[in-house]
């Protein structure tokens, strides 16, 4: 996971729950936007109406160049599908799909 300041959190055994290398995705989102808590990060990400905000990038590349693009979201959130179905592009969608 990468932030806009060049920091990287590496996770070799992802367990789910949005924590990468000890950093929670929504807590980092909050910090990137001048807030502190995970709950504030969630409010930012799901605000209605949507507001512009900075977002962490999720990637497997340690040399990633950060860009302000939301990660794709799996509609099943990692549950209820076979591993063989993982390569199906339709399982992954943009937030506004």
C-alpha positions, 0 to 999 in steps of 0.5 A: 500500500502506498501513500502520496508521500512515498511511504510503503506498507508491505504485506506478505501474508494478507489476512483481510480486513484492510490492514497492510504491513500494520497500517489500516487502509481507512486510517491511512486514508484519514491521515492523508486527508488531515484526519486521524481515525479509521472511522473518519477515513470511512466517512471520507470514502463514503461521503454523500455527496462524494467529495474529492479526497486523497486515497492510498494505492493498493499494488504489488509493486514496491516501486509504484508511483502514487496516483490519486485513483481509488482501488478497484473493489470486489463486489463479493469482498473476497467471500463466496467464490472459488479461487479458479474464478479470481481471474474473471475481470467481472469480479472486480469493478470500479466503485461507481459501477 
